[in-house]
Amino acid sequence: MVRGFLAHTAVTPEHLGAVLHEEPGFAMGIAARGLFSLMLGRREMVSVARDAHRDAVAALAHGGATTREQLWVCALGAWLQDDPRGAVDCMEQAMRLNPADTLSAKVSHAIRFILGDNLGMRRSLERVLDAHEEHPLRGYLLGCLSFAQEETGSYRQAEATGLEGLSLVGDDAWGMHAVAHVYDMTHDPAKGIALIDSHKTAWNHCNNFRYHVWWHKALLHLDQGESDLVLSLYDTRIRQDKTDDYRDFSNASSLLLRLELEGVHVGDRWEELADLAEARADDGCLTFADLHYMLALAGDKRHDAANRMIARVAEKAHLPGHTTHVMGDPGLAAAEGLAAFGEARYDTAFKKLSAAQPKFQVIGGSHAQRDVFERVTIDAGLRAGHLDQVEALLLKRRDLRKGASDTFSDTRLSAIGKLRNINHATAAQ
């Protein structure tokens, strides 16, 4: 079960089921079922997690549980109280008890990823790295560290760490994808495509994470201007299974919008996503998911549904708890901005999105995933004529990439130059 979870294998739930079949009173295993359910970001899985917490607490009452088991149940209880940072604290306590506890390290990493806590991810892993020096699971820990290094801007270090991890455990999809992130952020699409193509054993065993790997490949091809190939990957790989898992959904909706921003006609592909978005519009489990649902509603011009989602976000934004706090800021302004963009109200879209932009990090996910919101913000500003502010955002975006300028940045900076020349010529007449 541990190796399956670390490698994102499709059979991990079966392994966990086998553990609980053999030891039905194993509180940590029961808590794992609840924690993994919450990671799915689906409203109906919250009740599954609550049942797991109830059963785990009952198992603890029988006595004999280790401190580690108790801390896993503590983590589940905290997250169910909308305190994911409290859940992280419980995992970190488990790691202090045993720094070689790779499973607790991975769960802490996963929750921090959902929180957008890139600095915390890195510190957490660096604290237990020495304990994994001769560890059989060291490669998986290096894969997590590679991702944390990439998300904190240490691109060359992340590349070396991720490749070292892959040399130790060839099925580490997360580590392989961390290196793909490096090549995306440093504008080296050919190297990223070659990495993915040459390490299929790292990800073709995966659960739906393999769709995310295909998404990364599509991004790299898009950066090379190969839009026909991107659409083919979308149809045959990324949306091979038309699930409403928010992770699969975010792959699809963000890719379609990136294509449209580059002037590519995506046909009726928005319709399928918008149907799912309407059905999920009241989930409210993750702002990251909500904003991707909004991309689909805006993309398919479902303005009434978009406005209903905004009303729901506004209504719940002031409730106590981490999720609703992020929903209120930056979630509400970002949702309003995306809806305005879908209605071609670009000035309003830019004002709302640029107000939310400094806090995009806290919605969770990666730089690559959040970049779709950066791109919409920039294009809204361009279309509204806010050239100086857009240029500042583009330069900030390039700074994050340590000076690397991708096709998106190059084309937008070129457009700003052309628009300024037109404005100067008009003013001189």
JOWOSUL-V815107 format. One record per residue. N is the residue number from 1. RES is the residue in three letters. SS is DSSP state (A for helix, B for strand, O for the rest). Layout:
N|RES|SS / N|RES|SS
This chain:
1|MET|O / 2|VAL|A / 3|ARG|A / 4|GLY|A / 5|PHE|A / 6|LEU|A / 7|ALA|O / 8|HIS|O / 9|THR|B / 10|ALA|O / 11|VAL|O / 12|THR|A / 13|PRO|A / 14|GLU|A / 15|HIS|A / 16|LEU|A / 17|GLY|A / 18|ALA|A / 19|VAL|A / 20|LEU|A / 21|HIS|A / 22|GLU|A / 23|GLU|O / 24|PRO|O / 25|GLY|O / 26|PHE|O / 27|ALA|A / 28|MET|A / 29|GLY|A / 30|ILE|A / 31|ALA|A / 32|ALA|A / 33|ARG|A / 34|GLY|A / 35|LEU|A / 36|PHE|A / 37|SER|A / 38|LEU|A / 39|MET|O / 40|LEU|O / 41|GLY|O / 42|ARG|O / 43|ARG|A / 44|GLU|A / 45|MET|A / 46|VAL|A / 47|SER|A / 48|VAL|A / 49|ALA|A / 50|ARG|A / 51|ASP|A / 52|ALA|A / 53|HIS|A / 54|ARG|A / 55|ASP|A / 56|ALA|A / 57|VAL|A / 58|ALA|A / 59|ALA|A / 60|LEU|A / 61|ALA|A / 62|HIS|O / 63|GLY|O / 64|GLY|O / 65|ALA|O / 66|THR|O / 67|THR|A / 68|ARG|A / 69|GLU|A / 70|GLN|A / 71|LEU|A / 72|TRP|A / 73|VAL|A / 74|CYS|A / 75|ALA|A / 76|LEU|A / 77|GLY|A / 78|ALA|A / 79|TRP|A / 80|LEU|A / 81|GLN|O / 82|ASP|O / 83|ASP|O / 84|PRO|A / 85|ARG|A / 86|GLY|A / 87|ALA|A / 88|VAL|A / 89|ASP|A / 90|CYS|A / 91|MET|A / 92|GLU|A / 93|GLN|A / 94|ALA|A / 95|MET|A / 96|ARG|A / 97|LEU|A / 98|ASN|O / 99|PRO|O / 100|ALA|O / 101|ASP|O / 102|THR|A / 103|LEU|A / 104|SER|A / 105|ALA|A / 106|LYS|A / 107|VAL|A / 108|SER|A / 109|HIS|A / 110|ALA|A / 111|ILE|A / 112|ARG|A / 113|PHE|A / 114|ILE|A / 115|LEU|A / 116|GLY|O / 117|ASP|O / 118|ASN|A / 119|LEU|A / 120|GLY|A / 121|MET|A / 122|ARG|A / 123|ARG|A / 124|SER|A / 125|LEU|A / 126|GLU|A / 127|ARG|A / 128|VAL|A / 129|LEU|O / 130|ASP|A / 131|ALA|A / 132|HIS|A / 133|GLU|O / 134|GLU|O / 135|HIS|O / 136|PRO|O / 137|LEU|O / 138|ARG|A / 139|GLY|A / 140|TYR|A / 141|LEU|A / 142|LEU|A / 143|GLY|A / 144|CYS|A / 145|LEU|A / 146|SER|A / 147|PHE|A / 148|ALA|A / 149|GLN|A / 150|GLU|A / 151|GLU|A / 152|THR|O / 153|GLY|O / 154|SER|O / 155|TYR|A / 156|ARG|A / 157|GLN|A / 158|ALA|A / 159|GLU|A / 160|ALA|A / 161|THR|A / 162|GLY|A / 163|LEU|A / 164|GLU|A / 165|GLY|A / 166|LEU|A / 167|SER|A / 168|LEU|A / 169|VAL|O / 170|GLY|O / 171|ASP|O / 172|ASP|O / 173|ALA|A / 174|TRP|A / 175|GLY|A / 176|MET|A / 177|HIS|A / 178|ALA|A / 179|VAL|A / 180|ALA|A / 181|HIS|A / 182|VAL|A / 183|TYR|A / 184|ASP|A / 185|MET|A / 186|THR|O / 187|HIS|O / 188|ASP|O / 189|PRO|A / 190|ALA|A / 191|LYS|A / 192|GLY|A / 193|ILE|A / 194|ALA|A / 195|LEU|A / 196|ILE|A / 197|ASP|A / 198|SER|A / 199|HIS|O / 200|LYS|A / 201|THR|A / 202|ALA|A / 203|TRP|O / 204|ASN|O / 205|HIS|O / 206|CYS|B / 207|ASN|O / 208|ASN|O / 209|PHE|A / 210|ARG|A / 211|TYR|A / 212|HIS|A / 213|VAL|A / 214|TRP|A / 215|TRP|A / 216|HIS|A / 217|LYS|A / 218|ALA|A / 219|LEU|A / 220|LEU|A / 221|HIS|A / 222|LEU|A / 223|ASP|A / 224|GLN|O / 225|GLY|O / 226|GLU|O / 227|SER|A / 228|ASP|A / 229|LEU|A / 230|VAL|A / 231|LEU|A / 232|SER|A / 233|LEU|A / 234|TYR|A / 235|ASP|A / 236|THR|A / 237|ARG|A / 238|ILE|A / 239|ARG|O / 240|GLN|O / 241|ASP|O / 242|LYS|O / 243|THR|O / 244|ASP|O / 245|ASP|O / 246|TYR|A / 247|ARG|A / 248|ASP|A / 249|PHE|A / 250|SER|A / 251|ASN|A / 252|ALA|A / 253|SER|A / 254|SER|A / 255|LEU|A / 256|LEU|A / 257|LEU|A / 258|ARG|A / 259|LEU|A / 260|GLU|A / 261|LEU|A / 262|GLU|O / 263|GLY|O / 264|VAL|O / 265|HIS|O / 266|VAL|O / 267|GLY|O / 268|ASP|O / 269|ARG|A / 270|TRP|A / 271|GLU|A / 272|GLU|A / 273|LEU|A / 274|ALA|A / 275|ASP|A / 276|LEU|A / 277|ALA|A / 278|GLU|A / 279|ALA|A / 280|ARG|A / 281|ALA|O / 282|ASP|O / 283|ASP|O / 284|GLY|O / 285|CYS|O / 286|LEU|O / 287|THR|A / 288|PHE|A / 289|ALA|A / 290|ASP|A / 291|LEU|A / 292|HIS|A / 293|TYR|A / 294|MET|A / 295|LEU|A / 296|ALA|A / 297|LEU|A / 298|ALA|A / 299|GLY|A / 300|ASP|O / 301|LYS|O / 302|ARG|O / 303|HIS|A / 304|ASP|A / 305|ALA|A / 306|ALA|A / 307|ASN|A / 308|ARG|A / 309|MET|A / 310|ILE|A / 311|ALA|A / 312|ARG|A / 313|VAL|A / 314|ALA|A / 315|GLU|A / 316|LYS|A / 317|ALA|O / 318|HIS|O / 319|LEU|O / 320|PRO|O / 321|GLY|O / 322|HIS|A / 323|THR|A / 324|THR|A / 325|HIS|A / 326|VAL|A / 327|MET|A / 328|GLY|A / 329|ASP|A / 330|PRO|A / 331|GLY|A / 332|LEU|A / 333|ALA|A / 334|ALA|A / 335|ALA|A / 336|GLU|A / 337|GLY|A / 338|LEU|A / 339|ALA|A / 340|ALA|A / 341|PHE|A / 342|GLY|A / 343|GLU|O / 344|ALA|O / 345|ARG|O / 346|TYR|A / 347|ASP|A / 348|THR|A / 349|ALA|A / 350|PHE|A / 351|LYS|A / 352|LYS|A / 353|LEU|A / 354|SER|A / 355|ALA|A / 356|ALA|A / 357|GLN|A / 358|PRO|O / 359|LYS|O / 360|PHE|A / 361|GLN|A / 362|VAL|A / 363|ILE|A / 364|GLY|O / 365|GLY|O / 366|SER|O / 367|HIS|A / 368|ALA|A / 369|GLN|A / 370|ARG|A / 371|ASP|A / 372|VAL|A / 373|PHE|A / 374|GLU|A / 375|ARG|A / 376|VAL|A / 377|THR|A / 378|ILE|A / 379|ASP|A / 380|ALA|A / 381|GLY|A / 382|LEU|A / 383|ARG|A / 384|ALA|A / 385|GLY|O / 386|HIS|O / 387|LEU|A / 388|ASP|A / 389|GLN|A / 390|VAL|A / 391|GLU|A / 392|ALA|A / 393|LEU|A / 394|LEU|A / 395|LEU|A / 396|LYS|A / 397|ARG|A / 398|ARG|A / 399|ASP|A / 400|LEU|A / 401|ARG|O / 402|LYS|O / 403|GLY|O / 404|ALA|O / 405|SER|O / 406|ASP|O / 407|THR|A / 408|PHE|A / 409|SER|A / 410|ASP|A / 411|THR|A / 412|ARG|A / 413|LEU|A / 414|SER|A / 415|ALA|A / 416|ILE|A / 417|GLY|A / 418|LYS|A / 419|LEU|A / 420|ARG|A / 421|ASN|A / 422|ILE|A / 423|ASN|A / 424|HIS|A / 425|ALA|A / 426|THR|A / 427|ALA|A / 428|ALA|A / 429|GLN|O
